[in-house]
Amino acid sequence: MSQTLKLAFVGCGAIAPYHLNGIKEHAPRIQVTAAIDPNRDKAEEIAAETGAAVFGSLEEGLADGDFDAVDILTPHHLHEPQAIQAFAAGKHVVLEKPMATSLAACDRIFAAAKQAGTVFMLAENAQYWPEIVKAQELIEQGAIGDVITARAAFFMPLDPYWFPGDNPWRLNREMTGGGMTIDGGSHWLRPLRMWLGEVDEVVAVLDYPVAQMQGESHVRSLMRFRSGKFATYDGLQVDYEGVMAPEPWWRVTGTRGELLIEGGLKGGALYIYDRDNPEGKLVQEPLGYPQSFGPELADFAAAVLDGKPLEAGPEESLGELRLALAIYRSAETHQWEKVWD
Ligand SMILES: NC(=O)c1ccc[n+]([C@@H]2O[C@H](COP(=O)([O-])OP(=O)(O)OC[C@H]3O[C@@H](n4cnc5c(N)ncnc54)[C@H](O)[C@@H]3O)[C@@H](O)[C@H]2O)c1
């Protein structure tokens, strides 16, 4: 294997520039050689920055492109067919979250990946989000004593950058597989799993305050971890005109102190509150979500080029989808629902 990984972007929409910037800053061994999107203008934007060849479909790209791997950045309902198609062509695959819209579809993707024998990564960038990683280090060092609980709050008005146009696919339940939890919610759930371990079961309620969003735009959930500890994940979106007051996105409470990460995609600072710092001490200036994509893509490149194990393999990275689907089941049954059984 050469020391360069030739990569095709499949889908060149809102998240594509984040992946591209991450590659430029942190993953120099990746060369983007194909930009694939039926919206040619979008593909041209990526091509202009990379020199990639432009294709209107994955079929065309696979037929005439020059790449070893695909980075699938398309609406959720396309993840299964495109991942399977790429594996059938012998490509390595990094796939944006969620893996698919159902666990049956994920099983089919896993079967195709096994058949191909190539690298398969489910991209959950929270794994590499600097504030989350720093909080994990502090927890492991015992900075707040033994962890008692955590709270994740995904509170954010709809943003036209992520929900563009009059009828974006993200408002459509068939295309997304649900609402805010199966979608962006995964980035709030992964940190809870990093800090508290695996979730055993969850109980949840859903509501739909954003009228044009078919899936939930309000969720309250309580999860019990295998350790017996419990934590909450709450989410709320309001319509484009809505304004929300600041809310910490995460708090982790231990026997000796508390970690708090402020909200904000561009960066939420990490603070520690303990006996020495009862008013709180800034531990890390905000670096933020945009800084998570470079290490993520570098991890993928190292798995392909060096055979290095991924920081989180695809089975582990199914946890957020499993949690989202368990939250949806619980809202229907009004019962605790198991996540992994
Ligand atoms: N990690 C994160 O923080 C994060 C944030 C936003 C989105 N995402 C994920 O990224 C993926 C894409 O989301 P987005 O916000 O970029 O959506 P988007 O709608 O902005 O972009 C999707 C792109 O896919 C293109 N497309 C549609 N059909 C296609 C096809 N058959 N082949 C190739 N391209 C096709 C569209 O033309 C569009 O340009 C989703 O899985 C989403 O959940 C992740």
The ligand as an SDF file (V2000), in Angstrom:
LIG
                    3D

 44 48  0  0  0  0  0  0  0  0999 V2000
  -20.4200   14.7170   12.1880 N   0  0  0  0  0  0  0  0  0  0  0  0
  -21.1970   15.7820   12.2130 C   0  0  0  0  0  0  0  0  0  0  0  0
  -21.0830   16.6370   13.0520 O   0  0  0  0  0  0  0  0  0  0  0  0
  -22.2310   15.9380   11.1450 C   0  0  0  0  0  0  0  0  0  0  0  0
  -22.8470   17.1770   10.9300 C   0  0  0  0  0  0  0  0  0  0  0  0
  -23.7470   17.2930    9.8760 C   0  0  0  0  0  0  0  0  0  0  0  0
  -24.0440   16.2020    9.0930 C   0  0  0  0  0  0  0  0  0  0  0  0
  -23.4660   15.0060    9.3590 N   0  0  0  0  0  0  0  0  0  0  0  0
  -23.7900   13.8210    8.5690 C   0  0  0  0  0  0  0  0  0  0  0  0
  -23.2330   13.9830    7.2730 O   0  0  0  0  0  0  0  0  0  0  0  0
  -24.1020   13.4060    6.3090 C   0  0  0  0  0  0  0  0  0  0  0  0
  -24.4890   14.4690    5.3010 C   0  0  0  0  0  0  0  0  0  0  0  0
  -25.0910   15.5680    5.9670 O   0  0  0  0  0  0  0  0  0  0  0  0
  -24.9860   17.0490    5.3820 P   0  0  0  0  0  0  0  0  0  0  0  0
  -25.3880   17.9400    6.4990 O   0  0  0  0  0  0  0  0  0  0  0  0
  -23.6940   17.2520    4.7220 O   0  0  0  0  0  0  0  0  0  0  0  0
  -26.1570   17.0060    4.3040 O   0  0  0  0  0  0  0  0  0  0  0  0
  -26.3170   17.9360    3.0070 P   0  0  0  0  0  0  0  0  0  0  0  0
  -27.7170   17.7940    2.5740 O   0  0  0  0  0  0  0  0  0  0  0  0
  -25.7820   19.3090    3.2690 O   0  0  0  0  0  0  0  0  0  0  0  0
  -25.3410   17.2490    1.9510 O   0  0  0  0  0  0  0  0  0  0  0  0
  -25.6320   15.9850    1.3890 C   0  0  0  0  0  0  0  0  0  0  0  0
  -25.0710   16.0170   -0.0260 C   0  0  0  0  0  0  0  0  0  0  0  0
  -25.2920   14.7130   -0.5990 O   0  0  0  0  0  0  0  0  0  0  0  0
  -25.6210   14.9180   -1.9530 C   0  0  0  0  0  0  0  0  0  0  0  0
  -26.2670   13.7290   -2.4980 N   0  0  0  0  0  0  0  0  0  0  0  0
  -27.5890   13.4360   -2.5430 C   0  0  0  0  0  0  0  0  0  0  0  0
  -27.7630   12.2580   -3.1700 N   0  0  0  0  0  0  0  0  0  0  0  0
  -26.5370   11.8030   -3.5100 C   0  0  0  0  0  0  0  0  0  0  0  0
  -26.0590   10.6430   -4.1660 C   0  0  0  0  0  0  0  0  0  0  0  0
  -26.8940    9.6960   -4.5950 N   0  0  0  0  0  0  0  0  0  0  0  0
  -24.7310   10.4890   -4.3580 N   0  0  0  0  0  0  0  0  0  0  0  0
  -23.8520   11.4460   -3.9300 C   0  0  0  0  0  0  0  0  0  0  0  0
  -24.2500   12.5780   -3.3210 N   0  0  0  0  0  0  0  0  0  0  0  0
  -25.5730   12.7450   -3.0910 C   0  0  0  0  0  0  0  0  0  0  0  0
  -26.5160   16.1500   -1.9410 C   0  0  0  0  0  0  0  0  0  0  0  0
  -26.6110   16.7400   -3.2370 O   0  0  0  0  0  0  0  0  0  0  0  0
  -25.7960   17.0290   -0.9390 C   0  0  0  0  0  0  0  0  0  0  0  0
  -24.8490   17.8920   -1.5330 O   0  0  0  0  0  0  0  0  0  0  0  0
  -25.2660   12.8200    7.1080 C   0  0  0  0  0  0  0  0  0  0  0  0
  -24.9920   11.4920    7.4080 O   0  0  0  0  0  0  0  0  0  0  0  0
  -25.2740   13.6430    8.3730 C   0  0  0  0  0  0  0  0  0  0  0  0
  -25.8590   13.0020    9.4810 O   0  0  0  0  0  0  0  0  0  0  0  0
  -22.5550   14.8660   10.3500 C   0  0  0  0  0  0  0  0  0  0  0  0
  1  2  1  0
  2  3  2  0
  2  4  1  0
  4  5  1  0
  4 44  2  0
  5  6  2  0
  6  7  1  0
  7  8  2  0
  8  9  1  0
  8 44  1  0
  9 10  1  0
  9 42  1  0
 10 11  1  0
 11 12  1  0
 11 40  1  0
 12 13  1  0
 13 14  1  0
 14 15  2  0
 14 16  1  0
 14 17  1  0
 17 18  1  0
 18 19  2  0
 18 20  1  0
 18 21  1  0
 21 22  1  0
 22 23  1  0
 23 24  1  0
 23 38  1  0
 24 25  1  0
 25 26  1  0
 25 36  1  0
 26 27  1  0
 26 35  1  0
 27 28  2  0
 28 29  1  0
 29 30  1  0
 29 35  2  0
 30 31  1  0
 30 32  2  0
 32 33  1  0
 33 34  2  0
 34 35  1  0
 36 37  1  0
 36 38  1  0
 38 39  1  0
 40 41  1  0
 40 42  1  0
 42 43  1  0
M  CHG  2   8   1  16  -1
M  END
$$$$
